[in-house]
Amino acid sequence: MRHTFHTEQWLPYPTEQVFAFFADPANLPPLMPRWQRARVERSNYVAPPGSSSAAVAAGEGSLITISFRPIPFVPLRLEWDAYIAEFHWNDFFCDEQRRGPFHYFRHCHRVRQERNGTSISDAVEYELPLGKLGDLANGLAMKRQIRALFNYRQKMLPVLLAGAASRQA
């Protein structure tokens, strides 16, 4: 069974800056809890139309492989291939798992200018492997883990964007 998760956050930064931050895959590991020790292993970027030559962005058709620890204190690492299936500069992009722990995973990031800042919304649709057993695992743990990952990201985003803004100034 497919499950969904949605969250939204307002940030006091221009839409262009927020979108460029999310479009750069190097910014993904710092948005994940430190215990996961996430890192970008490989990337095949396709520059999006309308991006500047100075911007690093994974446009439609890009494939990024990250690895991470799925369980605290366990040295096992999982690899995840994320394919950018849709990309519209300063509006939204959607990534889909091509290889990883889920049976199905699609995550759409959307930005919009709002109240002298930017609102970012995330819509995730996912399905765990193993059918009804996967559904049980979702109810017991996965749903909470996804919520915790996004809570961590929402806590880190203002810190990371402030650091990026001070480096650009």
C-alpha positions as CSV (number, residue, x, y, z in Angstrom):
1,M,0.0,0.0,0.0
2,R,1.2,3.5,-0.8
3,H,1.6,5.9,2.0
4,T,1.9,9.7,2.0
5,F,3.7,12.4,4.1
6,H,3.4,16.1,3.7
7,T,5.1,19.0,5.4
8,E,5.6,22.7,4.9
9,Q,8.0,25.3,6.3
10,W,8.4,29.0,5.9
11,L,11.9,30.5,5.6
12,P,13.0,34.2,5.7
13,Y,15.0,33.8,2.4
14,P,14.3,34.6,-1.2
15,T,12.8,31.8,-3.3
16,E,15.8,31.7,-5.7
17,Q,18.2,31.1,-2.8
18,V,16.1,28.4,-1.2
19,F,15.5,26.6,-4.5
20,A,19.2,26.7,-5.5
21,F,20.1,25.3,-2.0
22,F,17.7,22.3,-2.6
23,A,18.8,21.8,-6.2
24,D,22.4,21.2,-5.2
25,P,22.7,17.6,-4.1
26,A,25.8,18.4,-1.9
27,N,23.3,20.1,0.5
28,L,21.4,16.8,1.2
29,P,23.8,15.1,3.7
30,P,23.8,18.1,6.1
31,L,20.0,17.9,6.1
32,M,20.1,14.4,7.4
33,P,20.7,13.5,11.1
34,R,24.4,13.2,11.8
35,W,24.1,9.6,13.1
36,Q,23.2,8.6,9.5
37,R,26.6,9.8,8.2
38,A,25.0,10.5,4.8
39,R,27.3,11.2,1.9
40,V,26.9,11.7,-1.9
41,E,28.7,8.7,-3.5
42,R,28.2,9.4,-7.2
43,S,26.4,11.9,-9.3
44,N,25.5,12.4,-12.9
45,Y,24.2,15.9,-13.1
46,V,22.1,17.2,-16.0
47,A,22.1,21.0,-15.8
48,P,18.6,22.4,-15.8
49,P,17.6,25.0,-18.4
50,G,17.8,28.5,-17.0
51,S,20.5,27.7,-14.4
52,S,23.6,29.9,-14.3
53,S,26.9,28.4,-15.0
54,A,28.0,29.1,-11.4
55,A,25.1,27.2,-9.9
56,V,25.4,23.5,-9.1
57,A,22.0,22.0,-9.7
58,A,20.7,18.5,-10.5
59,G,18.1,19.1,-13.2
60,E,15.7,16.6,-14.8
61,G,17.5,13.4,-15.8
62,S,20.2,13.7,-13.0
63,L,21.0,10.6,-11.0
64,I,22.5,10.9,-7.5
65,T,23.6,8.1,-5.3
66,I,23.8,8.7,-1.6
67,S,24.7,6.3,1.2
68,F,23.6,6.5,4.8
69,R,23.2,4.5,8.0
70,P,19.6,3.4,8.4
71,I,19.9,2.6,12.1
72,P,21.9,4.5,14.8
73,F,25.2,2.9,16.0
74,V,25.0,0.2,13.3
75,P,27.8,0.4,10.7
76,L,25.6,-1.0,7.9
77,R,25.3,1.5,5.0
78,L,22.5,1.6,2.5
79,E,22.8,3.2,-1.0
80,W,20.0,5.1,-2.6
81,D,19.8,6.1,-6.2
82,A,17.7,9.2,-6.6
83,Y,16.6,10.2,-10.1
84,I,15.3,13.7,-10.8
85,A,12.1,13.0,-12.8
86,E,10.8,16.5,-13.0
87,F,12.4,19.9,-12.6
88,H,11.1,23.5,-13.0
89,W,13.6,26.1,-11.9
90,N,12.4,28.2,-8.9
91,D,9.1,26.2,-8.7
92,F,9.5,22.5,-8.0
93,F,11.4,19.3,-8.6
94,C,10.6,15.7,-7.9
95,D,13.0,12.9,-7.2
96,E,12.2,9.2,-7.4
97,Q,14.1,6.2,-5.9
98,R,15.6,4.0,-8.6
99,R,17.4,1.8,-6.2
100,G,17.1,1.7,-2.4
101,P,15.2,0.5,0.6
102,F,11.7,1.3,-0.6
103,H,9.5,-0.5,-3.1
104,Y,8.4,2.9,-4.3
105,F,9.5,6.4,-3.3
106,R,8.7,9.8,-4.8
107,H,9.5,13.2,-3.2
108,C,8.4,16.5,-4.6
109,H,9.8,19.8,-3.3
110,R,7.9,22.9,-4.1
111,V,8.8,26.5,-3.3
112,R,6.7,29.7,-3.5
113,Q,7.3,33.2,-2.4
114,E,5.3,34.0,0.6
115,R,5.2,36.8,3.3
116,N,8.7,38.3,2.6
117,G,10.3,34.8,2.4
118,T,9.7,31.4,0.9
119,S,7.4,28.5,1.8
120,I,8.8,25.1,0.9
121,S,6.4,22.1,0.8
122,D,7.4,18.5,0.6
123,A,5.1,15.8,-0.6
124,V,6.3,12.2,-0.2
125,E,4.6,9.1,-1.6
126,Y,6.2,5.8,-0.6
127,E,5.6,2.1,-0.4
128,L,7.7,-0.4,1.7
129,P,8.6,-3.8,0.4
130,L,7.0,-7.0,1.7
131,G,3.3,-6.1,1.2
132,K,1.3,-6.2,4.4
133,L,4.4,-6.8,6.5
134,G,5.8,-3.5,5.1
135,D,2.5,-1.8,6.0
136,L,2.9,-3.0,9.5
137,A,6.5,-1.8,9.6
138,N,5.2,1.6,8.4
139,G,2.7,1.8,11.3
140,L,5.2,0.7,13.8
141,A,8.3,2.7,12.8
142,M,8.7,4.1,9.3
143,K,6.0,6.8,9.5
144,R,7.7,8.1,12.7
145,Q,11.1,7.9,11.2
146,I,10.1,9.9,8.1
147,R,8.5,12.5,10.4
148,A,11.7,12.7,12.5
149,L,13.9,13.1,9.4
150,F,11.8,16.0,8.2
151,N,11.7,17.6,11.7
152,Y,15.5,17.4,11.8
153,R,15.6,19.0,8.3
154,Q,13.3,21.8,9.3
155,K,15.5,22.5,12.3
156,M,18.7,22.5,10.2
157,L,17.5,24.5,7.2
158,P,17.5,28.0,8.8
159,V,21.0,27.3,10.2
160,L,22.4,26.0,6.8
161,L,20.7,28.8,4.8
162,A,22.1,31.5,7.2
163,G,25.6,30.0,6.8
164,A,25.2,30.0,2.9
165,A,23.9,33.6,3.0
166,S,26.8,34.8,5.1
167,R,29.3,33.1,2.7
168,Q,27.7,34.9,-0.2
169,A,27.8,38.3,1.5
